[in-house]
Amino acid sequence: MKAENQDSARQIAGNLIMIRMPGTSLDADSARFLRDNHIRAICLFRQNMDNPAQLMQFTADLRAAMGPHALIAIDQEGGAVVRATWLPSPPAAMALGAANDMDLARSVGAAVARGVRSLGFNWNFAPVLDLNNNLDNPVIAERSFGADPKQATALALAWMEGSLAEGVACCVKHAPGHGDTHVDSHLALPQVDKDRSELEALEFSPFRQAAASAPAMMTAHIVYPALDPVYPASLSRAILTDLMRTQWQYDGVIITDGLDMQAIAARYGAGDAAVRALLAGADMVMTLGDRPAQEASLDALAEAISAGRITSAELALRRARLDALAERYPCKQVNYSTETEDLALMRSAWQRGLTSYRNPQHLERGARVRLVVRADVVSDGVSEAGVPAEQLLALLEREFDVALTTFLDAEAFDWSSLPQDERCVILASTTRLRYGAKARASFQPDLHLALWNPFQALDIDAPALMSYGFAPAALEAVLSWLCGQLDATGSNPCLAPNA
């Protein structure tokens, strides 16, 4: 590879990185940057999206700039992790785990693919294959199909099968397993300190089973000391090459999670991390920082390529895998002719996931209730922001006489300050974060609506209803249940069934 000139090396480097874009349209400078550097992969986020017409124009312009092997990606998992929010809202993975129906999971995966393909995407960073075997996990929770390797993997692969059949590549994540962590790798570097046999039985199992069929796998920024005590999986040759390529015989695309996440960015420079990831065995590095970070990654990769640190044969294999992905799942818009049917499917899927905990009871229409809910809604950078208090108030007021009490901080809120007016007190939980010690000890609702992270139901000693999300269809299902028009037939796939 030393014979390659710098321009050629930089162009090869551009083929092996995925970047994010500023704004909601392709400006001339960004288009020039894409063409000059032969960049062929983009991930778009919520801030890149205003409406369907705008987004379809944006992806069309990106395809024109990047060429026939373009890869345009999105995080459209379901639940709180969606980007194109106007599409029929898919239930979170754990809602499908609660329904435990392979045909339903397959149908939902197919519907998600139809929606995103109509907007010009050909790569979806889903489904999540992480097992949620740590109920305190701050970033996975309802994004997982469950805790049992057999059930969760079967559901996830059915979801993937539906997507692939509709022409959208999946990227299962976060290999080799992010479920048993109590640290968010967006903020710090987690570690899963288990022996190899435990990892093989749990964390690794879904990814090993998916190796024969998954077009792509996204890596985890997590240290697994049993395999590599120094480097997180995204930068570890012991994991990406020895484990995934050699032992699992995985021959699909390996792409890193965002190298701008603090688990990596706080320890390695953008360029150094990109080179380490490719040397470890990744095919593509996700460089989601700003333009200087993208330039640094391109420069470092080009230098490593020119110096022969990555051989011509290795580079050819990486590019061939990416070409094959783009050729099998071409990037083009298709007419969305099934939106009405997909909306009905998603409504049914949300309903079937509803799960009761500690025997909650329906309410009489017109009942006097007090809604206690956090005042603000926030995004954690991974998920969309939760449902606003005013929206929940309007929902419940359709059927009940509602008084609203809001708080800013659950740990600072004085539960005893609530009026003693004989209203049925409903606590609605609208964030992913678990409750702290004070709230756990003092909150005493008559009914708890866990509208995001189902494990918040474990924190509050009260009957609860788990919806696994707050999409409009989920909230409609909750209201129907409250009125006694719908039963909660789901069974949480991480908890023992109710007594």
Sequence and secondary structure as in RCSB ss.txt:
>XXXX:A:sequence
MKAENQDSARQIAGNLIMIRMPGTSLDADSARFLRDNHIRAICLFRQNMDNPAQLMQFTADLRAAMGPHALIAID
QEGGAVVRATWLPSPPAAMALGAANDMDLARSVGAAVARGVRSLGFNWNFAPVLDLNNNLDNPVIAERSFGADPK
QATALALAWMEGSLAEGVACCVKHAPGHGDTHVDSHLALPQVDKDRSELEALEFSPFRQAAASAPAMMTAHIVYP
ALDPVYPASLSRAILTDLMRTQWQYDGVIITDGLDMQAIAARYGAGDAAVRALLAGADMVMTLGDRPAQEASLDA
LAEAISAGRITSAELALRRARLDALAERYPCKQVNYSTETEDLALMRSAWQRGLTSYRNPQHLERGARVRLVVRA
DVVSDGVSEAGVPAEQLLALLEREFDVALTTFLDAEAFDWSSLPQDERCVILASTTRLRYGAKARASFQPDLHLA
LWNPFQALDIDAPALMSYGFAPAALEAVLSWLCGQLDATGSNPCLAPNA
>XXXX:A:secstr
 TTS HHHHHHHHHHTEEEE  SSS  HHHHHHHHHTT  EEE  GGG S HHHHHHHHHHHHHHH TT EEEE 
  BTTB S TTS     HHHHHHHT HHHHHHHHHHHHHHHHHTT  EE   B      TT SSSGGGSS S HH
HHHHHHHHHHHHHHHTT EEEEEEET  SS SS TTTS  B    HHHHHHTTHHHHHHHTTT SEEEE   B T
TT SSS GGG HIIIIIIIIIIS   SEEEEEETTSHHHHTTS HHHHHHHHHHHT SEEEE S HHHHHHHHHH
HHHHHHTTSS HHHHHHHHHHHHHHHHHS         HHHHHHHHHHHHHHH EEES      TT EEEEEEES
     SSS     HHHHHHHHHTTSEEEEEEES TTT  GGGS  S  EEEEEE SSS   HHHHHH   SEEEE
 S GGGGGTSSS EEE S  SHHHHHHHHHHHTTSS      TTS    
